Amino acid sequence: MENFFGILKSELLNLKEFENVEHFKPDLAKHIVYHNQNRIRAKLKAKRPVQYRAHALQAA
């Protein structure tokens, strides 16, 4: 979790100022989807999490 919040701060919070929590929520939701589905990860053999899971299911 600490890694996720560190990435969240560096990729979202430090790049943009939000007027209030209501303006922050949509961007947070988009970032969570991006982080969980689209972000290429070195420890997943340079694949997106969705690609890695699909490959793991095919191999099983």
LINJOZI-V460172 format. One record per residue. N is the residue number from 1. SS is DSSP state (2 for helix, 1 for strand, 0 for the rest). NEAR is the number of other ideal C-beta (glycine too) atoms within 10 Angstrom. Layout:
BEGIN
N & SS & NEAR
N & SS & NEAR
END
This chain:
BEGIN
1 & 0 & 5
2 & 2 & 6
3 & 2 & 7
4 & 2 & 12
5 & 2 & 10
6 & 2 & 10
7 & 2 & 13
8 & 2 & 15
9 & 2 & 11
10 & 2 & 10
11 & 2 & 14
12 & 2 & 18
13 & 2 & 15
14 & 0 & 9
15 & 0 & 9
16 & 0 & 10
17 & 0 & 8
18 & 0 & 13
19 & 0 & 7
20 & 0 & 7
21 & 2 & 8
22 & 2 & 8
23 & 2 & 11
24 & 2 & 15
25 & 2 & 11
26 & 2 & 9
27 & 2 & 14
28 & 2 & 14
29 & 2 & 10
30 & 2 & 11
31 & 2 & 17
32 & 2 & 13
33 & 2 & 11
34 & 2 & 12
35 & 2 & 16
36 & 2 & 12
37 & 2 & 12
38 & 2 & 11
39 & 0 & 14
40 & 1 & 12
41 & 1 & 13
42 & 2 & 7
43 & 2 & 7
44 & 2 & 15
45 & 0 & 10
46 & 0 & 10
47 & 1 & 15
48 & 1 & 15
49 & 2 & 15
50 & 2 & 11
51 & 2 & 16
52 & 2 & 16
53 & 2 & 13
54 & 2 & 12
55 & 2 & 13
56 & 2 & 10
57 & 2 & 8
58 & 2 & 7
59 & 2 & 6
60 & 0 & 5
END
